[in-house]
Amino acid sequence: MALDYKEIGKRITRRRNQLGLKQSEVEELAEISYGYLTNIERAVSIPSIEVVMRLAIALETTPDEFLVGTSRREGEEWRDVAELLRTMDGRQLDLARSFLTWLLEQKI
């Protein structure tokens, strides 16, 4: 799988904007040089894994949000289950629904 650096840059920009942060603020939080984030967001520079990790921490997310477009934030654990359900056919969904109904009835 080849990484799409333009898409990675867009995801970083989107997350930064969700948090209402300026590029300079994120650069400071991630301890990267001035102007580097704009180059990453425009796919002019390719960030190292270390920089992706720093950006994820600074932007309160996980690296997979930038790299593949998914993330795992606290309180959003249901998304993993939803992704599994999305791939199921009608028969599998009926079985999953039955199991989830049973699970909800349990006093765990």
DSSP file (Angstrom, degrees, kcal/mol; ACC not computed):
  #  RESIDUE AA STRUCTURE BP1 BP2  ACC     N-H-->O    O-->H-N    N-H-->O    O-->H-N    TCO  KAPPA ALPHA  PHI   PSI    X-CA   Y-CA   Z-CA
    1    1 A M              0   0    0      0, 0.0     2,-0.3     0, 0.0     0, 0.0   0.000 360.0 360.0 360.0 121.2    0.0    0.0    0.0
    2    2 A A        -     0   0    0      1,-0.0     2,-0.3     2,-0.0     0, 0.0  -0.670 360.0-121.0 -85.6 139.2    1.5    3.3   -1.1
    3    3 A L        -     0   0    0     -2,-0.3     2,-0.9     1,-0.0     3,-0.1  -0.619  13.0-141.3 -81.0 137.6    0.9    6.3    1.2
    4    4 A D     >  -     0   0    0     -2,-0.3     4,-2.3    63,-0.3     3,-0.2  -0.847  15.5-171.4 -98.6  99.0   -0.8    9.3   -0.3
    5    5 A Y  H  > S+     0   0    0     -2,-0.9     4,-2.2     1,-0.2    38,-0.2   0.775  83.2  56.9 -68.4 -26.8    1.0   12.2    1.2
    6    6 A K  H  > S+     0   0    0      2,-0.2     4,-2.1     1,-0.2    -1,-0.2   0.921 109.9  45.7 -66.3 -42.2   -1.5   14.8   -0.2
    7    7 A E  H  > S+     0   0    0      2,-0.2     4,-2.4     1,-0.2    -2,-0.2   0.893 110.7  53.0 -67.7 -39.3   -4.3   12.9    1.7
    8    8 A I  H  X S+     0   0    0     -4,-2.3     4,-2.3     1,-0.2    -1,-0.2   0.929 109.4  49.7 -59.7 -45.0   -2.1   12.7    4.8
    9    9 A G  H  X S+     0   0    0     -4,-2.2     4,-2.4     1,-0.2    -2,-0.2   0.894 109.9  50.7 -60.5 -40.9   -1.6   16.4    4.7
   10   10 A K  H  X S+     0   0    0     -4,-2.1     4,-2.8     2,-0.2    -1,-0.2   0.893 109.7  50.4 -64.7 -39.5   -5.4   17.0    4.3
   11   11 A R  H  X S+     0   0    0     -4,-2.4     4,-2.3     2,-0.2    -2,-0.2   0.895 110.7  48.7 -66.3 -39.5   -6.1   14.8    7.3
   12   12 A I  H  X S+     0   0    0     -4,-2.3     4,-2.6     2,-0.2    -2,-0.2   0.935 113.0  48.1 -64.3 -45.6   -3.6   16.7    9.4
   13   13 A T  H  X S+     0   0    0     -4,-2.4     4,-2.7     1,-0.2    -2,-0.2   0.923 110.9  50.9 -59.3 -46.1   -5.1   20.0    8.3
   14   14 A R  H  X S+     0   0    0     -4,-2.8     4,-2.1     1,-0.2    -1,-0.2   0.919 112.4  45.8 -59.8 -44.8   -8.6   18.8    9.0
   15   15 A R  H  X S+     0   0    0     -4,-2.3     4,-1.6     2,-0.2    -1,-0.2   0.910 112.0  51.2 -66.8 -40.9   -7.7   17.6   12.5
   16   16 A R  H  <>S+     0   0    0     -4,-2.6     5,-2.3     1,-0.2     4,-0.5   0.915 111.6  48.0 -60.5 -43.6   -5.8   20.9   13.2
   17   17 A N  H ><5S+     0   0    0     -4,-2.7     3,-0.8     1,-0.2    -1,-0.2   0.863 105.4  58.4 -67.3 -35.7   -8.8   22.9   12.1
   18   18 A Q  H 3<5S+     0   0    0     -4,-2.1    -1,-0.2     1,-0.3    -2,-0.2   0.872 110.7  43.5 -58.9 -36.2  -11.2   20.8   14.2
   19   19 A L  T 3<5S-     0   0    0     -4,-1.6    -1,-0.3    -5,-0.1    -2,-0.2   0.517 112.1-123.0 -87.9  -5.5   -9.2   21.8   17.3
   20   20 A G  T < 5 +     0   0    0     -3,-0.8     2,-0.3    -4,-0.5    -3,-0.2   0.836  59.1 149.7  69.6  32.9   -9.0   25.4   16.1
   21   21 A L      < -     0   0    0     -5,-2.3    -1,-0.2    -6,-0.1     2,-0.2  -0.757  43.2-131.0-103.3 146.5   -5.2   25.5   16.2
   22   22 A K     >  -     0   0    0     -2,-0.3     4,-2.0     1,-0.1     5,-0.2  -0.519  28.7-111.9 -83.3 158.6   -2.8   27.5   14.0
   23   23 A Q  H  > S+     0   0    0      1,-0.2     4,-2.7     2,-0.2     5,-0.2   0.909 118.6  53.9 -57.7 -42.7    0.1   25.8   12.2
   24   24 A S  H  > S+     0   0    0      1,-0.2     4,-1.9     2,-0.2    -1,-0.2   0.861 106.6  52.2 -62.9 -34.9    2.6   27.6   14.4
   25   25 A E  H  > S+     0   0    0      2,-0.2     4,-2.4    -3,-0.2    -1,-0.2   0.912 111.6  45.7 -67.0 -41.8    0.8   26.3   17.6
   26   26 A V  H  X S+     0   0    0     -4,-2.0     4,-2.9     2,-0.2     5,-0.2   0.900 109.8  54.8 -68.3 -40.4    1.0   22.7   16.3
   27   27 A E  H  X>S+     0   0    0     -4,-2.7     5,-2.5     1,-0.2     4,-0.7   0.906 110.8  46.3 -58.7 -41.1    4.6   23.1   15.3
   28   28 A E  H ><5S+     0   0    0     -4,-1.9     3,-0.6     3,-0.2    -2,-0.2   0.934 113.7  47.3 -66.9 -45.9    5.4   24.3   18.9
   29   29 A L  H 3<5S+     0   0    0     -4,-2.4    -2,-0.2     1,-0.2    -1,-0.2   0.879 117.8  42.2 -62.2 -38.3    3.4   21.5   20.5
   30   30 A A  H 3<5S-     0   0    0     -4,-2.9    -1,-0.2    -5,-0.2    -2,-0.2   0.509 107.7-126.9 -87.4  -5.0    5.0   18.9   18.2
   31   31 A E  T <<5 +     0   0    0     -4,-0.7     2,-0.3    -3,-0.6    -3,-0.2   0.933  60.6 139.5  56.2  49.8    8.5   20.4   18.6
   32   32 A I      < -     0   0    0     -5,-2.5    -1,-0.2    -6,-0.1     3,-0.1  -0.848  57.8 -85.1-118.2 160.8    9.0   20.7   14.8
   33   33 A S    >>  -     0   0    0     -2,-0.3     3,-1.9     1,-0.1     4,-0.5  -0.198  51.3 -88.0 -69.6 154.2   10.6   23.6   13.0
   34   34 A Y  T 34 S+     0   0    0      1,-0.3    -1,-0.1     2,-0.1   -10,-0.1  -0.344 113.5  15.4 -58.7 131.0    8.7   26.7   11.9
   35   35 A G  T 3> S+     0   0    0     -3,-0.1     4,-1.3    -2,-0.1    -1,-0.3   0.240  95.4 104.5  90.2 -13.7    7.2   26.2    8.4
   36   36 A Y  H <> S+     0   0    0     -3,-1.9     4,-2.0     1,-0.2     9,-0.2   0.889  75.6  55.4 -68.9 -38.3    7.6   22.4    8.4
   37   37 A L  H  X S+     0   0    0     -4,-0.5     4,-3.1     1,-0.2     5,-0.2   0.901 103.8  53.4 -63.9 -40.9    3.9   21.8    9.0
   38   38 A T  H  > S+     0   0    0      1,-0.2     4,-1.5     2,-0.2    -1,-0.2   0.891 109.4  49.9 -60.9 -37.2    2.8   23.8    6.0
   39   39 A N  H  <>S+     0   0    0     -4,-1.3     5,-2.8     2,-0.2     6,-1.6   0.866 112.3  47.1 -68.2 -35.9    5.1   21.7    3.9
   40   40 A I  H ><5S+     0   0    0     -4,-2.0     3,-1.4     3,-0.2    -2,-0.2   0.932 111.1  50.8 -68.4 -45.8    3.7   18.5    5.3
   41   41 A E  H 3<5S+     0   0    0     -4,-3.1    -2,-0.2     1,-0.3    -1,-0.2   0.799 114.3  44.1 -64.2 -28.4    0.1   19.7    4.9
   42   42 A R  T 3<5S-     0   0    0     -4,-1.5    -1,-0.3    -5,-0.2    -2,-0.2   0.357 113.6-117.9 -95.7   4.5    0.8   20.6    1.2
   43   43 A A  T < 5S+     0   0    0     -3,-1.4    -3,-0.2   -38,-0.2   -37,-0.1   0.764  81.8 121.9  64.2  27.6    2.7   17.3    0.6
   44   44 A V  S   <S+     0   0    0     -5,-2.8     2,-0.4    -6,-0.2    -4,-0.2   0.825  75.3  37.4 -82.5 -36.5    5.9   19.2   -0.2
   45   45 A S  S    S-     0   0    0     -6,-1.6    -2,-0.2    -9,-0.2    -1,-0.2  -0.905  78.0-137.6-116.0 145.1    7.8   17.4    2.7
   46   46 A I        -     0   0    0     -2,-0.4     2,-0.1    -3,-0.1    -6,-0.1  -0.904  25.9-136.4-101.3 117.4    7.3   13.8    3.7
   47   47 A P        -     0   0    0      0, 0.0     2,-0.1     0, 0.0   -42,-0.0  -0.413  13.5-121.7 -75.5 148.0    7.2   13.5    7.5
   48   48 A S     >  -     0   0    0     -2,-0.1     4,-2.3     1,-0.1     5,-0.2  -0.345  31.3-104.1 -74.9 166.6    9.1   10.7    9.3
   49   49 A I  H  > S+     0   0    0      1,-0.2     4,-2.5     2,-0.2     5,-0.2   0.892 123.7  56.4 -58.9 -39.7    7.3    8.3   11.5
   50   50 A E  H  > S+     0   0    0      1,-0.2     4,-2.4     2,-0.2    -1,-0.2   0.911 107.6  47.0 -59.3 -43.0    8.6   10.2   14.5
   51   51 A V  H  > S+     0   0    0      2,-0.2     4,-2.7     1,-0.2    -1,-0.2   0.894 110.1  52.6 -67.9 -39.6    7.1   13.5   13.2
   52   52 A V  H  X S+     0   0    0     -4,-2.3     4,-2.3     2,-0.2    -1,-0.2   0.913 110.5  49.0 -60.3 -41.8    3.8   11.7   12.5
   53   53 A M  H  X S+     0   0    0     -4,-2.5     4,-2.2     2,-0.2    -2,-0.2   0.925 111.2  49.0 -63.2 -45.0    3.8   10.5   16.1
   54   54 A R  H  X S+     0   0    0     -4,-2.4     4,-2.6     1,-0.2    -2,-0.2   0.902 111.8  49.1 -61.7 -41.2    4.5   14.0   17.4
   55   55 A L  H  X S+     0   0    0     -4,-2.7     4,-2.3     2,-0.2    -1,-0.2   0.893 108.8  53.2 -65.9 -39.4    1.8   15.5   15.3
   56   56 A A  H  <>S+     0   0    0     -4,-2.3     5,-2.8     2,-0.2    -2,-0.2   0.920 111.8  45.1 -61.5 -43.4   -0.7   12.8   16.5
   57   57 A I  H ><5S+     0   0    0     -4,-2.2     3,-1.4     1,-0.2    -2,-0.2   0.936 113.8  49.1 -65.3 -45.9    0.1   13.6   20.1
   58   58 A A  H 3<5S+     0   0    0     -4,-2.6    -1,-0.2     1,-0.3    -2,-0.2   0.833 115.6  44.3 -62.4 -32.4   -0.1   17.4   19.5
   59   59 A L  T 3<5S-     0   0    0     -4,-2.3    -1,-0.3    -5,-0.2    -2,-0.2   0.184 112.5-118.9-101.7  16.1   -3.4   17.0   17.7
   60   60 A E  T < 5S+     0   0    0     -3,-1.4     2,-0.2     1,-0.2    -3,-0.2   0.882  78.3  92.3  52.5  50.4   -4.8   14.6   20.4
   61   61 A T  S   <S-     0   0    0     -5,-2.8    -1,-0.2    -6,-0.1    -2,-0.1  -0.756  76.5 -88.4-147.7-165.8   -5.3   11.6   18.0
   62   62 A T    >>  -     0   0    0     -2,-0.2     3,-1.7    -3,-0.1     4,-0.6  -0.845  33.9-113.8-115.3 155.0   -3.6    8.5   16.8
   63   63 A P  H >> S+     0   0    0      0, 0.0     4,-2.6     0, 0.0     3,-0.8   0.800 110.5  69.2 -58.0 -29.5   -1.2    8.3   13.8
   64   64 A D  H 3>>S+     0   0    0      1,-0.3     4,-2.2     2,-0.2     6,-1.6   0.781  88.3  65.0 -64.2 -23.8   -3.7    6.0   12.0
   65   65 A E  H <45S+     0   0    0     -3,-1.7     4,-0.3     4,-0.3    -1,-0.3   0.905 112.4  34.3 -61.8 -38.8   -6.0    9.0   11.6
   66   66 A F  H <<5S+     0   0    0     -3,-0.8    -2,-0.2    -4,-0.6   -55,-0.2   0.898 123.1  43.7 -80.1 -43.1   -3.4   10.6    9.4
   67   67 A L  H  <5S+     0   0    0     -4,-2.6   -63,-0.3     3,-0.2    -3,-0.2   0.892 136.4   5.7 -75.7 -41.4   -2.0    7.6    7.7
   68   68 A V  T  <5S-     0   0    0     -4,-2.2    -3,-0.2     2,-0.3    -1,-0.1   0.408 100.4-106.5-126.5   0.3   -5.2    5.6    6.8
   69   69 A G  S   <S+     0   0    0     -5,-1.0     2,-0.3    -4,-0.3    -4,-0.3   0.637  84.0 103.7  86.4  13.8   -8.0    8.0    7.8
   70   70 A T        -     0   0    0     -6,-1.6     2,-0.3    -7,-0.1    -1,-0.3  -0.894  44.2-175.0-123.7 158.0   -9.2    6.2   10.9
   71   71 A S        -     0   0    0     -2,-0.3     2,-0.5    -7,-0.1     8,-0.1  -0.970  22.4-139.6-147.0 163.1   -8.7    7.0   14.5
   72   72 A R        +     0   0    0     -2,-0.3     2,-0.3     7,-0.0     5,-0.1  -0.886  29.8 169.3-127.4  99.5   -9.3    5.7   17.9
   73   73 A R    >   -     0   0    0     -2,-0.5     3,-2.2     3,-0.1   -12,-0.1  -0.824  46.6 -89.2-107.5 150.5  -10.4    8.3   20.4
   74   74 A E  T 3  S+     0   0    0     -2,-0.3    -1,-0.1     1,-0.3    -2,-0.0  -0.314 116.2  25.8 -56.2 134.6  -11.8    7.6   23.8
   75   75 A G  T 3  S+     0   0    0     -3,-0.0    -1,-0.3     0, 0.0     3,-0.2   0.388 104.2  84.2  90.4  -3.1  -15.5    7.2   23.6
   76   76 A E    X   +     0   0    0     -3,-2.2     3,-1.6     1,-0.1     4,-0.4   0.000  43.9 120.7-119.3  28.2  -15.5    6.1   20.0
   77   77 A E  T >>  +     0   0    0      1,-0.3     3,-1.1     2,-0.2     4,-0.8   0.768  63.6  73.4 -62.7 -25.0  -14.8    2.4   20.4
   78   78 A W  H 3> S+     0   0    0      1,-0.2     4,-2.7    -3,-0.2    -1,-0.3   0.737  80.0  73.7 -61.7 -23.6  -18.1    1.6   18.6
   79   79 A R  H <> S+     0   0    0     -3,-1.6     4,-2.3     1,-0.2    -1,-0.2   0.872  91.9  54.2 -62.3 -36.7  -16.5    2.6   15.3
   80   80 A D  H <> S+     0   0    0     -3,-1.1     4,-1.6    -4,-0.4    -1,-0.2   0.917 111.5  45.3 -61.7 -42.5  -14.4   -0.6   15.2
   81   81 A V  H  X S+     0   0    0     -4,-0.8     4,-2.5     1,-0.2    -2,-0.2   0.907 110.6  53.8 -67.0 -42.0  -17.6   -2.6   15.6
   82   82 A A  H  X S+     0   0    0     -4,-2.7     4,-2.1     1,-0.2    -2,-0.2   0.887 105.8  53.3 -60.6 -39.2  -19.4   -0.5   13.0
   83   83 A E  H  X S+     0   0    0     -4,-2.3     4,-0.7     2,-0.2    -1,-0.2   0.892 109.8  48.1 -64.0 -38.9  -16.6   -1.2   10.5
   84   84 A L  H >< S+     0   0    0     -4,-1.6     3,-1.0     1,-0.2     4,-0.3   0.927 111.7  49.5 -65.3 -44.3  -17.0   -4.9   11.1
   85   85 A L  H >< S+     0   0    0     -4,-2.5     3,-1.5     1,-0.2    -2,-0.2   0.847 100.8  65.1 -63.3 -34.3  -20.8   -4.7   10.7
   86   86 A R  H 3< S+     0   0    0     -4,-2.1    -1,-0.2     1,-0.3    -2,-0.2   0.779 101.1  50.0 -60.3 -27.9  -20.4   -2.7    7.5
   87   87 A T  T << S+     0   0    0     -3,-1.0    -1,-0.3    -4,-0.7    -2,-0.2   0.488  91.7 102.8 -90.9  -3.4  -18.8   -5.7    5.7
   88   88 A M    <   -     0   0    0     -3,-1.5     2,-0.1    -4,-0.3    -3,-0.0  -0.472  65.1-130.5 -86.5 151.0  -21.4   -8.3    6.7
   89   89 A D     >  -     0   0    0     -2,-0.2     4,-2.4     1,-0.1     5,-0.2  -0.332  41.1 -88.4 -85.2 178.0  -24.2   -9.7    4.6
   90   90 A G  H  > S+     0   0    0      1,-0.2     4,-2.1     2,-0.2     5,-0.1   0.861 126.2  49.7 -58.1 -41.1  -27.8   -9.9    5.7
   91   91 A R  H  > S+     0   0    0      2,-0.2     4,-1.9     1,-0.2    -1,-0.2   0.915 112.0  47.7 -66.4 -43.1  -27.5  -13.2    7.4
   92   92 A Q  H  > S+     0   0    0      1,-0.2     4,-2.7     2,-0.2    -2,-0.2   0.888 110.2  53.1 -64.8 -39.0  -24.4  -12.2    9.3
   93   93 A L  H  X S+     0   0    0     -4,-2.4     4,-2.8     2,-0.2    -1,-0.2   0.894 106.8  52.1 -64.0 -39.7  -26.1   -9.0   10.4
   94   94 A D  H  X S+     0   0    0     -4,-2.1     4,-2.2     2,-0.2    -1,-0.2   0.925 112.1  46.1 -60.7 -44.1  -29.1  -10.9   11.8
   95   95 A L  H  X S+     0   0    0     -4,-1.9     4,-2.5     2,-0.2    -2,-0.2   0.914 112.8  49.6 -64.7 -43.4  -26.7  -13.1   13.8
   96   96 A A  H  X S+     0   0    0     -4,-2.7     4,-2.8     1,-0.2     5,-0.2   0.903 110.3  51.2 -62.7 -41.1  -24.8  -10.1   15.0
   97   97 A R  H  X S+     0   0    0     -4,-2.8     4,-2.4     2,-0.2    -1,-0.2   0.914 110.4  49.1 -61.7 -43.3  -28.0   -8.3   16.0
   98   98 A S  H  X S+     0   0    0     -4,-2.2     4,-2.3     2,-0.2    -2,-0.2   0.922 112.9  47.2 -62.0 -44.4  -29.1  -11.4   18.0
   99   99 A F  H  X S+     0   0    0     -4,-2.5     4,-2.9     2,-0.2    -2,-0.2   0.923 112.3  48.8 -64.7 -44.2  -25.8  -11.7   19.7
  100  100 A L  H  X S+     0   0    0     -4,-2.8     4,-2.2     2,-0.2    -1,-0.2   0.884 110.6  51.1 -65.0 -37.9  -25.7   -7.9   20.6
  101  101 A T  H  X S+     0   0    0     -4,-2.4     4,-1.2    -5,-0.2    -1,-0.2   0.936 112.5  46.5 -62.4 -45.6  -29.3   -8.1   21.9
  102  102 A W  H >X S+     0   0    0     -4,-2.3     4,-0.6     1,-0.2     3,-0.5   0.925 111.0  52.6 -60.6 -45.1  -28.3  -11.1   24.1
  103  103 A L  H >< S+     0   0    0     -4,-2.9     3,-1.1     1,-0.2     5,-0.2   0.884 105.1  54.4 -60.7 -40.5  -25.1   -9.3   25.3
  104  104 A L  H 3< S+     0   0    0     -4,-2.2    -1,-0.2     1,-0.2    -2,-0.2   0.806 104.3  56.1 -62.7 -29.9  -27.1   -6.2   26.3
  105  105 A E  H << S+     0   0    0     -4,-1.2    -1,-0.2    -3,-0.5    -2,-0.2   0.641  88.9  98.3 -77.8 -14.4  -29.3   -8.5   28.5
  106  106 A Q  S << S-     0   0    0     -3,-1.1     2,-1.1    -4,-0.6    -3,-0.0  -0.449  74.5-133.1 -78.2 148.0  -26.3   -9.8   30.4
  107  107 A K              0   0    0      1,-0.2    -1,-0.1    -2,-0.1    -3,-0.1  -0.595 360.0 360.0 -96.8  70.1  -25.3   -8.4   33.8
  108  108 A I              0   0    0     -2,-1.1    -1,-0.2    -5,-0.2    -4,-0.0   0.427 360.0 360.0 -92.9 360.0  -21.6   -8.1   33.1
